[in-house]
Amino acid sequence: MAGFRFLHLIRPFMAVLPEIAAPERKVPFRQKVLWTAVTLFIFLVCSQVPLYGIMSSDSSDPLYWMRAILASNRGTLMELGITPVVTSGMFMQLLAGANLIQVDYNLKEDRSLFNGAQKLFAMLIAFGQATVSVMNGLYGPPSELGAGICLLLILQLVVAGVIVVLLDELLQKGYGLGSGINLFIATNVCETILWKALSPTTYNFGNGAEFEGALVALFHLLFTRSNKSRALKEAFYRTTLPNVMNLLATALVFGIVIYLQGFRVEIPVKSSRFRGQRGTYPIKLFYTSNMPIMLQSALTSNMFMISQLVYNRFPENILVKIFGTWTPYQGTSQMIASGGLAYYMSPPHSITEALLDPIHTVLYITFMLSACALLSQTWIEVSGSSAREVARQLKDQNMVMAGHRDESMYKELKRVIPTAAAFGGAVLGAVSVFADLIGAIGSGTGILLCTTIIYQYWEMFVKESVENSGEALAF
């Protein structure tokens, strides 16, 4: 009863919480594509609309390393990105999975109240993050901004957070393809990669004007430098701006993730009612898809943000220093973790840095692999994809494992599924670390998320095309 009482506390807010009505009939595939494009357009517009009332945005960015992953853009309406939605969803799923609150997903009211609770917590998290950001001088000293502008900035960020919640709900209710969160992450990471490859912005570091885009710089150096071999070396290995090796590393990681997507264990199943009806139940290497790396990113980003903001206020406090110490990066105003837990949870910035500080490297790799494996195992329990749930679903469909008795099906699934979840999560963490160390653009986590999301959309397009026309799309 205690769990239901908690959900009942959400009832008074249901009347005022914004909600997207579910479609009355199945939405045609073409309309889904259209709604997905409209959702993406709204997100991109919000990512470019600057916040009104900003005095300065030159201060350190506490989410600098996580911007692409969190689909956020500094100084715009998408300042917070998907952080409130992901954090709220993760928090509620963990509460439900740990049975701290009781949710019966077979009851329409419980599903509605649970979704309402996620929205409410997302709005509260957006309000809290917006307030902390504004009051800690992220957009200028609050005393100079004034109370009115501070309130206006907070209001803009909260409204933008609500927009993200509604866009995500619009797609998940069946109007579009996939989820808004996945769509926004993939778009942001792809945008970052394309910009680093083709950016026409120029910089001067003492050797003349250089283009930021790696490919643009390659052709520019080849056409303007008389020493072609030196021009190629500079285009491939320059350290001040993105280089061609970074692009090749990014392509390599994309290929590795796509290759690993094909690894799976096929469990033979047969019907217990109809003789001769057989099939397979696939258990992929990435059994929990990209959820472990997404959860790890959400946890890390929240910790980094809190650690940096608290350190700016209380730099001499011993507990704050244990949590994380922050220093400017290479003469810029951008702060990076230089000590404490935050430092060992952040990746080395290059292979050279990784070799110079092996303790940091080893601890970071250990953290990534163990965190992703643990979160993957936890997620199967809270998301309804555990061995017990899969066994129940197969039993409801009158399916049993070939060569096994009905009673032993759960034991066999319990042997395979948790192992696949933990090992798959660890592999995700390992690929992310590898991408960071070889200098892939957009961070290892970002590329990993982007690749798995694009692969999911490819599978979605194929499935929809088969259902609508009977034959797969040609790619």
N, C-alpha and C positions, 0 to 999 in steps of 0.2 A: 504493500500500500504506500510505503514511503516514496518509492520511485514514481508512482502515479501522482502523488501529491506534488512532487516537484514539477511534473509536466503540467499539472493543473494551475500552477502559479503563472504559467505563460498565457492562460486563457484570456485574462483581461487585456493583454497586449495584442491579441490576434485581430481585434477589430481595427487597430490602427497600423499594424504592420503591412507594408506593401506586398502584394502577391500577384503573380502571373497565373491567370486561369489556365487550366489544362485544356488542350484542344479537344473538341467534341468528337472529332473523327481523325483518322490517321492523316498526317500531313504528307502530301506528295513530295517525292524526292527533290524535284526542282524548287519547290517552295522552301524546303529545308536548306538547300544551298543558298537561296536568296536571303533567308533570315540569318543564316550564318554570316553572309557577307555584310548585311546591315549591322549586325552585332559587332563585327570586326571594325567596320567604319566608325561607329560611335566610339569604340575604345580608342582607335587611332586619333580621332579628333580630340578626345579628352586628354590624350597623351601629349598633345601639342598646345592646348589652351593653358596659358600661364595663370598661376594663382594671383588674384587681385590683392594688392596691398603689400607685396613683398618689398622690403627695403634692400635686402642683400641676401644673396645665396652663395657667397664666397666661403662660408664657414664649412668645416669638415662635414662630410656626408656619412652618417653612421651606417647607411646601407649601400655604400659604394660598390662593394664586391658582390652584392646580391641583386642589383638593379634588374639585370636581364632576367634572372630566374623568377623574381617577384613581379615581373611585368609592370614595373614602376618607372617613372621618369621624373627626375629632380625638378622641383619648382613648378610642376604642372598639377592639374586636377588628379592625375594618376600618381601622385607622390607616394601614396601608401600601396598602390597596386593591388595585388590579390592577397596581401598579408592578412587583413582582417578575416576574409572569407576562409582561407586555408587554416588559420589558427583556430577559428571558431569551429569549423567542421572537424578538425583533428581533436579538439577538446571534447566535443559532444560525443564523437565516436568512441573515444577512450573511456568516457564515463559510462556509456551504454555497454561497451564491451566488457568492462570490469564489473558490470552489474551494480554500479553505484546509483544508477537510475534505471528503472525498469521500463522498457519500451516494447510493446507488442506490435510488430510491424504488420501483422495481419489486420489490425484495427485501423480504419481510416482516420479516426480522431487522433490516435497516438502518432501516426505518421505526420499528420498535419501539425500537431503540437511540437513534435520533434523538429520538423523543418522550421517552424516558427521560432523555436528556441535558438536554432543555429543562426537565423537572421538577426534575432535580437542581440545575441552575443557578438556577432560580426559588427553590428552598429555600435555596441558599447566599446569593443576593441578599437574600432576606427576613431571613436571619440577620445578614448584614452591616448592612443598614439598621436593623434592630431594635437591634443592639449600638451602632451610632453614635448613634442617637436617645436611647437610655437613658443612655449614658455621657456625652453632651453636655448632660445635665440637662433634657431635654424634659419629663420627668415629675417633676422635683425633683432636687436635688443628690444624686448617687450616694452621697456620704459619709453623707448623712442617711437615704437609703433603705435602705442596707445591701446586702451582697452577695446575700443570699437573695432579697430583693424584686427586685433588678436582674435576677437570673437568671430569676425567675418572669415578669417583664415581657417579657423576650426570648423565653422559651418560649411565652407566650401569642401574641405577634406571629408567631412562626414557625408555630405550629399554625394560626393564622388564615390565613396564607399558603398552607399546604397545603390548607386547606378551599377556598380560592378556586381553586387548581389543579384540585382534584377536581370542583368544580362546573362549571368551564369544560369539563373533559374529558367530564363526563356529558352535556352538551348536544352537544358536537362529535362524540361517538361515535354520535349518532343517536337518543338517548333524548328529546331536546327540540328546540327550534327555535333555529337560529342558534348563537351562541357565548355563553358566560357573560360574557366581557369586554364585548361589545357590549350585552348585556342590562343589565349593572350600570352601565355608563356612561349609557345612556339613562334608566334609572330614577333615578340620582342627579341628572342634569341636570333631569329633569322634576320631581323632588321639590323641588329648589332654586327653580325657577320658580313652582311652586304655592305654596310657602311665602312667597316674596317677594310674591306676589299676594294671599294670603289669611291671612297670619299674624295672629293676634289679640294678639301680644305688644305691649305699650305701652312707649314711651320718653318722657322729658320733657327737652326741650332748651331750656326757658325759656318756651315758648309754650303750656304745658299738655300734657296727655297726647296722644300721637300713636300710632296703630297702625302697626306695621311693614308689614303687607300693603298694597300700593298700592290695591287695589280696596276693601278694608275702610276704609282711610283716606279714600278718595274719598267714600263714603257718610257716613262719620262727620263729615267736615268740612262737607259739604252740609247735614246735619241740625242741626249744633251751631253753625255760624257764621251770623251775621246777614247779613254781606256775602258773597253767593253767588259773585260774580265773583272776589273775593279767595280764597275757599275753593277754587274750581276751579283758579285759578292755582297755589295752594300744592300741591294734589293732583297737578297735572300736572308741576310743575317743582321740587318740594322737593329739596334736595341732601343732606340728612342721612340720609334713608331712601329705599327704592325708591319711584319715582313712576309715574304712569300712562304717561308718555312712555317709560319703560324697558320697560313691558309692550308698548306699541305697536311699539317698536323690535325687541323680541324676535319679535313676530308677523310683522313685515316681513322679518326675516332668515329665518324659517321659510318664508315664501312664496317668497323669492328662491331658496333652496336647492331647494325642491320644483320650481320652474320650471326651474332649470338641470338637474335630473335628467333632463328629457325630451330634452336635446340629445344627438344621436348621429349617427354616420355609418353608413349601411347599405351594406355591401359585398356586392354580388350574388355568389352562389356557385351552382354547379350540380354535379350528380353526374357523375363521369367514367365510371360504369358503366351507369347507367340514364338513358336519353334522356328529356328532358322534366322530370326532377326538379330543381327549382330552389328557392332559398331565399336568405336574407340572413344575413350575419354582422354583428351590431351592435357598433360600437365607441363606447361612451358618452364624453361629455365627462369625466365622473368615472370614467375607465377603471380606476383603482386604488381606487375607492370612497373611503373615509375613511382609508385607511392612511397617506398622507403626513402628515395633520394629527395622527394618532395617534402616529406615530413622532416627529414634531417635538415633541409634548407630552411624550413619554417622555424624550427627550434633554434638553429644557429643564428638566423637573422634577428630573431627576437632577443637572443642573448647578447649579440653584438651591439644592438641598438641600446639596450638597457645599460650594458657595461660602459659604453662610450659616454653616454649622457651622465651616468653617475660619476664616472671618473673626472669629467669636466667640472663637476661640482665639488667633489671630495677627493682630490688627487693624492692626499697624504694618508687617507684612511687605509689601514692594513687589510681589511676585508675587501675593500674595493680593489686594491692592488692584486689580491689573490684572484679576484674575479677577472681582472684584465687591466693592463696598463697600455696607454696609447700615445704614439709619437707621430709627428708630421712625416710624410713619405717623400723623401728626396727633395726637400726644400719647398714642397707645396703645402697648401693648407689642409690637404687631405690627411686624416689621421688613420694609422694602421696599428693593429695590435702588436705590441713589442714585448709583452710579458703576461704572465698569469694564464688562466685557463683559456681565455679568448685567443691568445697567441698560438697555443698548441692545437686549437680547433680550427685555425685558419691555414690555408695551404701555403707552401713556399712559393715565392713569386717567380722562381726560375730553377733550373737544374743546378746552377752554380750555388744558389742560396741553399738548396736542399743538401748539397754535398758539404757545404761549409758548416751547417748546423744539423748533423745527422740525428741528434736526439729529437729535435723538433719534427724532422721528417718521419722518423719511426713512430713517434707518438701520434702524429697526424694521420698516418696510414692506419695505425691500430684503431684510432677513434673512428675513422670513416668506415672501415670494414665491419667493426663490431657494432657500430650504431645502425648501419644499414641492415645488417643481418638481424639484429634484435628488433628493429622497427618493422621489418618484413614479417617476422614471426608474430609480432604483436598484432599487425594489421589483419592477418588471416583470421585471427580470433574475433576481432571487433567488426569485421566487414562481412561475416557470413560465408567465408570461403575456406573454413577449416575442414579437417578431415571428417569430423562428425557431421557438419552441414552438408558436405558433398555426398556422404554416404546416405544421408536422409533424402536428399534431392533425387539420387539415383533410385532409391527404394520407392519413392513416390511415383517415379516414372516406370516402375516395375522392371528396372534394370539391375542386373547383378554382374559381378566380375566373372569373366570366363575362367573356369578352373578353380574357383573358390566358392565356398559355401556362403550363404547369405550373412551368417554371423561373422565370418572372417573378413568381410569386405571393409569394415571400418578399420580393423587392425592393419590391413594392407595399405589402405589410404593414409593412415596415420604414420606408416613407415616412410611413405614417399613424399607427401605434401609438405610437412614441416621442414624436411631436409631440402626440398626444392626451394621453399620460401627463404630459408636462411642462406643457402648457398647462392641463390639468385641475388639476394640482397647484397651479399659480400662481393659478388662479381660486379654489381652495379657500382659499389663503392670503389672497387679496384680500378674500373675503367675511368671513373671520375678523377681519381688520383693520378692515373697515367696521363689523362688529358691535361690536367693542370701542370704536370711536370714537363711535358713536351711543348707547352706554350700554345695550346689550342685556343682560338679566339672564342670569347664568350664564356669562359670557365668550363671546367670538365662537367660540373653539375648541369650547367645550362645546356651544353651540347647533348648530354645524355637525355635530359628531359625533352629537348626539341626532337631528337631522333625517334624516341619511343612514341611521342605524340604524333609525329608525322606518319609513322608506321601504323599506328592505330587508325588514323584518318584514312590511310590507304586501304586497310582492311574494311573500314566502314563503307567506303566508296564501292569496293568490290561486292560486299554483301548487299548493299542497296541496289546496285545495278543487276545483280543476279535475281533479286526479288522482283524487280520491276520489268526487266527485259529477258531474264532467263540466261543471259550470258554476261561474263565479266567484262569490265572496261579494259581496254588495251592501254597499258602504260609503257 
